[in-house]
Amino acid sequence: MSTLIKPNHIGRKISRIRELRDMKQEALAQALGTSQQTVSAIENSETIDDEKLAEVAKALGVTVEAIKNFSEENMINFFNTFNDAVNNSHFASTNYNCTFNPLDKVVELYERLVQSEKEKVEYLEKIIKGK
């Protein structure tokens, strides 16, 4: 039995693109309106019909051709080219910083949650006193 990966295994390509997009099988399944087990079966399939492939491509936000032509080597070359372009452009000198303090947002959200819970308690107390 050979351990070589077949170069045109469409399921593995789908799996790798999904992973690169930081998407779990469950999220892809939900986008497709199917189960995680079905996504797993798709990713283990060497071939897939064109209609299903189009649905998967749309859910992943890529083209059918991108899935069919996907390879790790192409991705490495793309990112190397992209990094070179960024390093040689105005993006390299642009400083992208967060314009808000994430901790402030967490505190704000927590305060809103506490206020909501207080309102629930007041409402429930009013109902209990009315009985």
Secondary structure, DSSP 8 states (H G I E B T S, - for coil): ------TT-HHHHHHHHHHHTT--HHHHHHHHTS-HHHHHHHHT-S---HHHHHHHHHHHTS-HHHHHT--HHHHHHHHHHHHHHHHTSGGGG-----SS-HHHHHHHHHHHHHHHHHHHHHHHHHHHHH-
